[in-house]
Amino acid sequence: MSKHIGSDFDDFLAEQGLAEEVSAAALKRVIAWQIEQAMKEQHLSKKNLAERMHTSRSALDRALDQNDGSMTLATLAAAARALGRRVEIRLVPVGEGPIA
């Protein structure tokens, strides 16, 4: 019988050393989705957002790529500012928030 049967998925990820990587990937997907939703609300193309951010369209594409976890806080802040938003980052105890 597998030692993981009945165990918590978060425990499994931690045992495999994957918890932080999975959490970061999930967070990146949420952030990319939020940026895309704000762009839709404002009827803003990627080209226009890139111009507002003073970056290239290809750099914006990389930032929004849900499979590329390399978005920096500076890029995130620039995208938020260009969309009239702000970034809010906080630490919460394990077990709280959307990514527990």
C-alpha angles and dihedrals in degrees: 000000000000116000088224097060107115093008124124116265090229089055090051092051091048092050090052092047091242103110097099093043093051092045091050092049091049091048091050090052092051092048093047090049092050091051091049091049091051089049090053092048090053095040087237123158124217089249092055093046091049089052091050089050092048091236139107126274089241091054089051091048089054091048091052095043103115091205094054110078096187100100108136125217088245091057091046091050092048092051092048093048091048088054094047091252136113132224120242118192124176140163117238131184115269110272095036129096132025094301104047 
